[in-house]
Amino acid sequence: MNPAVEVKIWDWYRLQNIKVENVIVLVFPLDFLAREKAILPGVGERVHLNLCRGNEYIRMGQADIIGKRKMPLGRITDDIWARHLGPGYAEEYLEKVKEVYGSEMPFGRFSYARVVEFKIVHLETGFLALQKTKSYPAV
């Protein structure tokens, strides 16, 4: 069974256009990964992507990890932010991190993040049905 990756920062507008074979990027604060003792699988591994919001989980599908790197949040380039499933620039992402992970987490533009590139290989039927509605149900 493939490991699951929980995606806690995401934007419904960006998810509406995801298709199989798309390459997406997720940015994970290293402080959070250390605090939760979370381990991200390595390059070449296939994972399940689960969208999380509160106690709700939406099974998005499966993806292969095609790249992983550690970099300061302020050094993440525009092309990476353009493929990110959440906010498309650092300041908005920092606000979302505080909202989702808690404001007590010391995370800023100079903090390090794990940038992971995924290639979508399968989308779940339930997720595809949600995409067609063009509106995310209120949580």
C-alpha atoms as a printed R data frame, in Angstrom:
    type eleno elety resid chain resno       x      y       z
1   ATOM     1    CA   MET     A     1   0.000  0.000   0.000
2   ATOM     2    CA   ASN     A     2   1.275  3.457  -0.888
3   ATOM     3    CA   PRO     A     3   1.902  5.979   1.898
4   ATOM     4    CA   ALA     A     4  -0.465  8.932   2.239
5   ATOM     5    CA   VAL     A     5   0.538 12.582   2.120
6   ATOM     6    CA   GLU     A     6  -1.837 14.966   3.876
7   ATOM     7    CA   VAL     A     7  -2.223 18.269   2.048
8   ATOM     8    CA   LYS     A     8  -3.384 20.868   4.572
9   ATOM     9    CA   ILE     A     9  -2.761 24.031   2.552
10  ATOM    10    CA   TRP     A    10  -4.627 24.035  -0.733
11  ATOM    11    CA   ASP     A    11  -6.825 26.263  -2.824
12  ATOM    12    CA   TRP     A    12 -10.000 24.929  -4.414
13  ATOM    13    CA   TYR     A    13  -9.653 27.232  -7.435
14  ATOM    14    CA   ARG     A    14  -6.258 25.696  -8.297
15  ATOM    15    CA   LEU     A    15  -7.554 22.168  -7.819
16  ATOM    16    CA   GLN     A    16 -10.329 22.572 -10.378
17  ATOM    17    CA   ASN     A    17  -7.874 22.291 -13.277
18  ATOM    18    CA   ILE     A    18  -5.761 19.364 -12.051
19  ATOM    19    CA   LYS     A    19  -5.553 16.484 -14.522
20  ATOM    20    CA   VAL     A    20  -3.620 13.242 -14.778
21  ATOM    21    CA   GLU     A    21  -0.022 13.886 -15.928
22  ATOM    22    CA   ASN     A    22   0.019 17.393 -14.357
23  ATOM    23    CA   VAL     A    23   3.044 18.262 -12.254
24  ATOM    24    CA   ILE     A    24   2.126 19.986  -8.999
25  ATOM    25    CA   VAL     A    25   4.209 21.358  -6.147
26  ATOM    26    CA   LEU     A    26   3.568 21.233  -2.416
27  ATOM    27    CA   VAL     A    27   5.536 23.262   0.111
28  ATOM    28    CA   PHE     A    28   5.907 21.841   3.619
29  ATOM    29    CA   PRO     A    29   7.369 23.941   6.480
30  ATOM    30    CA   LEU     A    30  10.355 22.017   7.877
31  ATOM    31    CA   ASP     A    31   9.471 23.137  11.413
32  ATOM    32    CA   PHE     A    32   6.074 21.487  11.041
33  ATOM    33    CA   LEU     A    33   7.521 18.284   9.589
34  ATOM    34    CA   ALA     A    34   9.913 18.071  12.546
35  ATOM    35    CA   ARG     A    35   7.184 18.865  15.101
36  ATOM    36    CA   GLU     A    36   4.857 16.201  13.727
37  ATOM    37    CA   LYS     A    37   7.709 13.733  13.120
38  ATOM    38    CA   ALA     A    38   6.371 13.476   9.571
39  ATOM    39    CA   ILE     A    39   8.464 11.673   7.002
40  ATOM    40    CA   LEU     A    40   7.968 12.408   3.325
41  ATOM    41    CA   PRO     A    41   8.619  9.447   1.010
42  ATOM    42    CA   GLY     A    42  11.570  9.658  -1.374
43  ATOM    43    CA   VAL     A    43  11.838 10.552  -5.034
44  ATOM    44    CA   GLY     A    44  10.378  7.857  -7.277
45  ATOM    45    CA   GLU     A    45   7.808  6.679  -4.734
46  ATOM    46    CA   ARG     A    46   4.070  6.720  -5.365
47  ATOM    47    CA   VAL     A    47   1.813  8.279  -2.731
48  ATOM    48    CA   HIS     A    48  -1.859  8.926  -2.071
49  ATOM    49    CA   LEU     A    49  -2.701 12.626  -1.854
50  ATOM    50    CA   ASN     A    50  -5.376 13.481   0.706
51  ATOM    51    CA   LEU     A    51  -6.775 16.993   0.993
52  ATOM    52    CA   CYS     A    52  -7.398 17.876   4.635
53  ATOM    53    CA   ARG     A    53  -9.452 20.679   6.127
54  ATOM    54    CA   GLY     A    54 -10.342 20.326   9.778
55  ATOM    55    CA   ASN     A    55 -11.642 16.779  10.287
56  ATOM    56    CA   GLU     A    56 -12.545 16.376   6.619
57  ATOM    57    CA   TYR     A    57 -10.461 14.313   4.194
58  ATOM    58    CA   ILE     A    58 -10.908 14.201   0.433
59  ATOM    59    CA   ARG     A    59  -8.980 11.489  -1.364
60  ATOM    60    CA   MET     A    60  -7.538 13.328  -4.361
61  ATOM    61    CA   GLY     A    61  -5.637 10.517  -6.055
62  ATOM    62    CA   GLN     A    62  -2.166  9.104  -6.537
63  ATOM    63    CA   ALA     A    63   1.040 10.819  -7.573
64  ATOM    64    CA   ASP     A    64   4.686  9.982  -8.082
65  ATOM    65    CA   ILE     A    65   7.266 12.093  -6.278
66  ATOM    66    CA   ILE     A    66   9.557 13.419  -9.003
67  ATOM    67    CA   GLY     A    67  11.601 15.939  -7.037
68  ATOM    68    CA   LYS     A    68  12.371 17.077  -3.502
69  ATOM    69    CA   ARG     A    69  14.500 19.911  -2.214
70  ATOM    70    CA   LYS     A    70  15.003 22.028   0.880
71  ATOM    71    CA   MET     A    71  15.098 25.786   0.431
72  ATOM    72    CA   PRO     A    72  14.303 29.038   2.266
73  ATOM    73    CA   LEU     A    73  10.727 30.135   1.689
74  ATOM    74    CA   GLY     A    74  11.889 33.517   0.378
75  ATOM    75    CA   ARG     A    75  13.999 31.820  -2.334
76  ATOM    76    CA   ILE     A    76  11.170 29.804  -3.878
77  ATOM    77    CA   THR     A    77  10.799 31.004  -7.462
78  ATOM    78    CA   ASP     A    78   7.657 32.213  -9.235
79  ATOM    79    CA   ASP     A    79   7.493 29.116 -11.457
80  ATOM    80    CA   ILE     A    80   7.378 26.895  -8.360
81  ATOM    81    CA   TRP     A    81   4.643 29.029  -6.754
82  ATOM    82    CA   ALA     A    82   2.688 28.860 -10.034
83  ATOM    83    CA   ARG     A    83   2.466 25.045  -9.706
84  ATOM    84    CA   HIS     A    84   1.761 25.106  -5.955
85  ATOM    85    CA   LEU     A    85  -1.688 23.823  -4.944
86  ATOM    86    CA   GLY     A    86  -2.084 26.547  -2.355
87  ATOM    87    CA   PRO     A    87  -1.423 30.281  -2.362
88  ATOM    88    CA   GLY     A    88   0.774 31.426  -5.217
89  ATOM    89    CA   TYR     A    89   3.255 33.623  -3.370
90  ATOM    90    CA   ALA     A    90   5.217 33.624  -0.120
91  ATOM    91    CA   GLU     A    91   3.325 36.249   1.901
92  ATOM    92    CA   GLU     A    92  -0.075 34.644   1.339
93  ATOM    93    CA   TYR     A    93   1.429 31.225   2.053
94  ATOM    94    CA   LEU     A    94   2.844 32.482   5.384
95  ATOM    95    CA   GLU     A    95  -0.621 33.691   6.391
96  ATOM    96    CA   LYS     A    96  -2.109 30.322   5.498
97  ATOM    97    CA   VAL     A    97   0.601 28.483   7.491
98  ATOM    98    CA   LYS     A    98  -0.306 30.519  10.590
99  ATOM    99    CA   GLU     A    99  -3.994 29.807  10.041
100 ATOM   100    CA   VAL     A   100  -3.592 26.052   9.459
101 ATOM   101    CA   TYR     A   101  -0.649 25.108  11.686
102 ATOM   102    CA   GLY     A   102  -1.048 27.696  14.433
103 ATOM   103    CA   SER     A   103   0.495 31.104  14.942
104 ATOM   104    CA   GLU     A   104   2.908 29.736  17.556
105 ATOM   105    CA   MET     A   105   5.008 28.109  14.850
106 ATOM   106    CA   PRO     A   106   8.080 30.281  14.158
107 ATOM   107    CA   PHE     A   107   7.941 30.384  10.370
108 ATOM   108    CA   GLY     A   108   8.924 33.290   8.120
109 ATOM   109    CA   ARG     A   109  10.486 34.164   4.754
110 ATOM   110    CA   PHE     A   110  13.898 32.932   5.940
111 ATOM   111    CA   SER     A   111  12.591 29.641   7.348
112 ATOM   112    CA   TYR     A   112  13.311 26.500   5.400
113 ATOM   113    CA   ALA     A   113  10.651 24.494   3.630
114 ATOM   114    CA   ARG     A   114  10.601 21.163   1.823
115 ATOM   115    CA   VAL     A   115   9.491 21.693  -1.782
116 ATOM   116    CA   VAL     A   116   8.118 18.485  -3.294
117 ATOM   117    CA   GLU     A   117   7.143 17.981  -6.941
118 ATOM   118    CA   PHE     A   118   4.488 15.401  -7.756
119 ATOM   119    CA   LYS     A   119   3.281 14.026 -11.076
120 ATOM   120    CA   ILE     A   120  -0.398 13.076 -10.900
121 ATOM   121    CA   VAL     A   121  -0.952  9.487 -12.075
122 ATOM   122    CA   HIS     A   122  -4.548  8.886 -10.954
123 ATOM   123    CA   LEU     A   123  -7.464 11.002  -9.749
124 ATOM   124    CA   GLU     A   124 -10.206  9.480  -7.598
125 ATOM   125    CA   THR     A   125 -13.760  9.375  -8.956
126 ATOM   126    CA   GLY     A   126 -15.079 11.357  -5.974
127 ATOM   127    CA   PHE     A   127 -12.521 14.095  -6.562
128 ATOM   128    CA   LEU     A   128 -13.357 14.258 -10.279
129 ATOM   129    CA   ALA     A   129 -17.050 14.618  -9.376
130 ATOM   130    CA   LEU     A   130 -16.175 17.517  -7.043
131 ATOM   131    CA   GLN     A   131 -14.164 19.173  -9.821
132 ATOM   132    CA   LYS     A   132 -17.217 19.144 -12.085
133 ATOM   133    CA   THR     A   133 -19.345 20.987  -9.514
134 ATOM   134    CA   LYS     A   134 -16.967 23.989  -9.804
135 ATOM   135    CA   SER     A   135 -17.653 24.844  -6.171
136 ATOM   136    CA   TYR     A   136 -16.191 23.287  -3.085
137 ATOM   137    CA   PRO     A   137 -18.778 22.292  -0.479
138 ATOM   138    CA   ALA     A   138 -18.604 24.374   2.698
139 ATOM   139    CA   VAL     A   139 -16.766 22.712   5.552
